[in-house]
Amino acid sequence: MAVFDTKAIDYDQWYESKMGRFVDEVETNLAFSMFVPQKGMTILDVGCGTGNFSIKLAELGCKVVAIDLSEEMLKVARRKVEEKELDITFHTMDVYDIKLEENQFDAVFSMAAFEFIKEPQKAYTEMMRVLKPGGELLIGTIHRNSSWGSLYMSKDFQENTVFKYADFKSLEELEGLDKKNLVARGECLFIPPDTPEEGITMEKEKELSHTEGGGFICALWKKPV
């Protein structure tokens, strides 16, 4: 999404805050508990942004191809990858028209991008197309029916941030993309966005998981053989 071009230069500052680091940690823990990357896997990272998960996957020994619509975000990603001396291939590409061969990847990964997908079924079908039979597709996104979803749908965020372009999904909607081939689902980020810094702990996250809905959701599908 070209709108992210203007956000690219300071996008990663979020991860420097205590909440940003915590959010990244719990989302990563959830994703990698559902999908376990194996060294040598070929993985497509859809909506890679500044390369956060592309880098995580490459550091685990995966062969990563990453796509995003924002060339400015990709410039940041390439710079980070070069500094880390990793080998990741980046393309400016639309999820609705992935110009790559079908049945090509061992896995397809999309984290924190699907909230900006306006045609989720079309995007899902295209991601499945490039996945090898028996391969796994993981999508992680903000949960509409959560305190985090409420924040991003608030008047201030809808008027003043990129979330005005978002189309948030519920866990049920995410599962509904393909119930037949769904193999796992999960939630995390039970801590609300207004939690004071001293309350941002794994202990609090675990405690709230028994009473609150997660602000971030993941679903995992397996392509039929």
Disulfide bonds with the S-S distance in Angstrom:
none
